[in-house]
């Protein structure tokens, strides 16, 4: 993760351009999420380990992250501010000491993306509820999205409702369509053969 305070050009991965905007890109239309029925689950394989409703999820410890984000479409935005539940804190709340090595992130619209569990641990990722001091707007993934700033932003899935920890790496929506299985912007891992 880039360090705040460094010159902008040193915080920009290869092939990226700075933007002050926050472009909206999605695989499909923005779904309507009803927080009265929304739940968030953690599974190990097919087995459910933990589940929270909207109120219960907000009672989990929250943290703030200020991070740079990088889109596979070649834009980067510096110093974005997020607040939510760190994945490390979710694992503690679920009682998982040593999760399986891979995770498939699920969204309410059927979208999924895969990650290595190591890319979520060590305060590297959060399930975000706020962006820039406000609840996340629906078009940006609200009410709940994943934020994994050290990977391309398609890995920071919108409208999420669960994490499924797995023994093997399973391709998600874009990975099945030729995107890289990891997506490290510093290595320009955009597509399968990068």
C-alpha positions as CSV (number, residue, x, y, z in Angstrom):
1,X,0.0,0.0,0.0
2,X,1.3,3.4,-0.9
3,X,2.4,5.7,1.9
4,X,0.5,9.0,2.4
5,X,2.7,12.0,2.2
6,X,4.8,10.6,-0.7
7,X,4.7,12.6,-4.0
8,X,1.7,11.6,-6.1
9,X,3.9,10.2,-8.9
10,X,5.5,7.7,-6.5
11,X,2.1,6.6,-5.4
12,X,0.9,5.9,-8.9
13,X,1.3,2.3,-10.2
14,X,2.6,1.8,-13.8
15,X,0.1,2.7,-16.5
16,X,-2.3,4.7,-14.2
17,X,-3.4,8.3,-14.4
18,X,-4.7,10.4,-11.5
19,X,-8.3,11.5,-11.2
20,X,-10.0,13.7,-8.7
21,X,-13.4,12.2,-9.8
22,X,-14.7,8.9,-8.7
23,X,-15.8,7.1,-11.9
24,X,-18.7,4.7,-11.6
25,X,-18.1,1.3,-13.2
26,X,-20.2,-1.8,-12.6
27,X,-20.8,-5.2,-14.2
28,X,-24.6,-4.5,-14.2
29,X,-27.2,-2.1,-13.0
30,X,-27.1,-0.7,-9.5
31,X,-29.3,-3.0,-7.3
32,X,-31.6,-1.7,-4.6
33,X,-30.5,-3.0,-1.2
34,X,-33.0,-3.1,1.6
35,X,-31.1,-2.8,4.9
36,X,-34.1,-4.2,6.7
37,X,-33.5,-7.6,5.1
38,X,-29.8,-7.4,4.3
39,X,-27.5,-9.9,6.1
40,X,-23.8,-10.6,5.9
41,X,-22.5,-14.1,6.2
42,X,-19.1,-15.8,6.7
43,X,-18.7,-19.3,5.4
44,X,-16.0,-21.9,5.5
45,X,-16.7,-23.9,2.3
46,X,-20.5,-24.4,2.2
47,X,-20.8,-24.2,6.0
48,X,-22.1,-20.9,7.5
49,X,-19.9,-19.8,10.5
50,X,-21.4,-16.3,11.3
51,X,-24.2,-14.1,10.2
52,X,-25.2,-10.5,11.1
53,X,-28.1,-8.3,10.2
54,X,-27.8,-4.6,9.5
55,X,-28.0,-3.5,13.1
56,X,-25.7,-6.3,14.4
57,X,-23.1,-5.5,11.7
58,X,-23.0,-1.8,12.8
59,X,-22.3,-2.9,16.3
60,X,-19.0,-4.5,15.2
61,X,-15.8,-2.4,15.8
62,X,-15.3,0.2,13.1
63,X,-12.1,1.7,11.8
64,X,-11.1,4.4,9.3
65,X,-8.7,3.9,6.4
66,X,-7.3,6.6,4.2
67,X,-6.0,4.8,1.1
68,X,-5.2,5.2,-2.6
69,X,-7.4,3.2,-5.0
70,X,-6.5,2.0,-8.5
71,X,-9.0,0.9,-11.2
72,X,-8.0,-1.7,-13.9
73,X,-9.4,0.9,-16.4
74,X,-6.2,2.9,-15.6
75,X,-7.4,5.6,-13.2
76,X,-6.2,6.1,-9.6
77,X,-7.6,8.3,-6.8
78,X,-5.4,9.2,-3.9
79,X,-6.3,9.6,-0.2
80,X,-9.8,8.1,-0.3
81,X,-11.4,7.9,3.2
82,X,-13.4,4.9,4.2
83,X,-14.9,3.7,7.5
84,X,-16.2,0.2,8.2
85,X,-15.2,-3.2,9.7
86,X,-11.7,-4.5,9.1
87,X,-11.8,-8.0,7.8
88,X,-9.5,-9.0,10.7
89,X,-12.2,-7.8,13.1
90,X,-14.8,-9.8,11.2
91,X,-12.8,-12.9,11.6
92,X,-12.4,-12.4,15.3
93,X,-16.1,-11.8,15.6
94,X,-16.8,-15.0,13.7
95,X,-14.4,-17.0,15.9
96,X,-12.1,-17.9,12.9
97,X,-8.4,-18.1,14.0
98,X,-6.9,-19.5,10.8
99,X,-9.1,-19.1,7.8
100,X,-8.7,-21.2,4.7
101,X,-6.2,-19.7,2.1
102,X,-8.7,-18.3,-0.4
103,X,-11.9,-16.4,-0.3
104,X,-14.8,-15.8,-2.7
105,X,-16.5,-12.5,-2.0
106,X,-20.3,-12.5,-2.8
107,X,-22.5,-9.6,-3.7
108,X,-26.3,-9.4,-3.7
109,X,-26.5,-9.0,-7.5
110,X,-24.7,-12.3,-8.1
111,X,-21.3,-10.8,-8.6
112,X,-18.3,-12.4,-7.0
113,X,-14.5,-12.0,-6.9
114,X,-11.7,-14.1,-5.6
115,X,-8.9,-13.1,-3.3
116,X,-6.1,-14.7,-1.3
117,X,-7.0,-14.6,2.4
118,X,-3.5,-13.0,2.9
119,X,-4.7,-10.0,0.8
120,X,-7.5,-9.4,3.4
121,X,-5.5,-9.9,6.6
122,X,-3.2,-7.6,8.5
123,X,-5.5,-4.5,8.2
124,X,-5.2,-4.6,4.5
125,X,-9.0,-4.7,3.8
126,X,-12.3,-3.6,5.2
127,X,-16.0,-4.1,4.7
128,X,-16.8,-0.4,4.2
129,X,-20.0,1.4,5.3
130,X,-18.9,5.0,4.7
131,X,-16.9,6.9,2.1
132,X,-15.6,10.4,2.7
133,X,-17.7,10.8,5.9
134,X,-21.0,9.7,4.4
135,X,-22.8,6.4,3.9
136,X,-21.6,4.9,0.6
137,X,-23.8,5.9,-2.3
138,X,-25.5,3.0,-4.1
139,X,-23.6,3.6,-7.4
140,X,-20.3,3.2,-5.5
141,X,-21.4,0.0,-3.8
142,X,-23.5,1.2,-0.9
143,X,-24.6,0.3,1.5
144,X,-21.7,-2.1,1.9
145,X,-18.6,-2.7,-0.2
146,X,-15.3,-4.4,0.2
147,X,-12.2,-2.2,0.0
148,X,-8.9,-3.9,-0.8
149,X,-6.8,-0.9,-1.8
150,X,-3.5,-2.7,-2.7
151,X,-5.3,-4.6,-5.6
152,X,-7.2,-3.3,-8.6
153,X,-10.5,-2.0,-7.6
154,X,-12.6,-4.7,-9.2
155,X,-11.5,-6.8,-6.3
156,X,-13.2,-4.3,-4.0
157,X,-16.6,-5.8,-4.7
158,X,-19.7,-3.6,-4.4
159,X,-23.0,-4.5,-2.6
160,X,-21.4,-7.4,-0.7
161,X,-23.2,-9.8,1.6
162,X,-20.7,-12.5,2.4
163,X,-17.2,-13.9,2.4
164,X,-16.7,-17.6,1.7
165,X,-13.3,-19.1,2.7
166,X,-12.1,-21.9,0.5
167,X,-9.2,-24.4,0.2
168,X,-8.7,-23.6,-3.5
169,X,-8.8,-20.4,-5.6
170,X,-12.1,-20.1,-7.5
171,X,-12.4,-17.5,-10.2
172,X,-15.1,-14.8,-9.7
173,X,-17.1,-12.8,-12.3
174,X,-14.4,-10.9,-14.1
175,X,-11.7,-13.6,-13.5
176,X,-13.9,-16.0,-15.5
177,X,-13.9,-13.5,-18.3
178,X,-10.2,-13.1,-18.6
179,X,-9.1,-10.8,-15.7
180,X,-6.1,-11.7,-13.6
181,X,-6.7,-14.0,-10.6
182,X,-4.9,-11.6,-8.3
183,X,-4.9,-8.1,-9.8
184,X,-1.8,-6.3,-8.4
185,X,-1.6,-2.8,-9.9
186,X,2.1,-2.5,-9.2
187,X,2.7,-5.6,-11.3
188,X,0.1,-4.5,-13.9
189,X,-1.9,-7.8,-13.4
190,X,-4.9,-6.8,-15.4
191,X,-5.6,-9.8,-17.5
192,X,-5.0,-13.6,-17.3
193,X,-1.5,-13.5,-19.0
194,X,-0.1,-10.4,-17.3
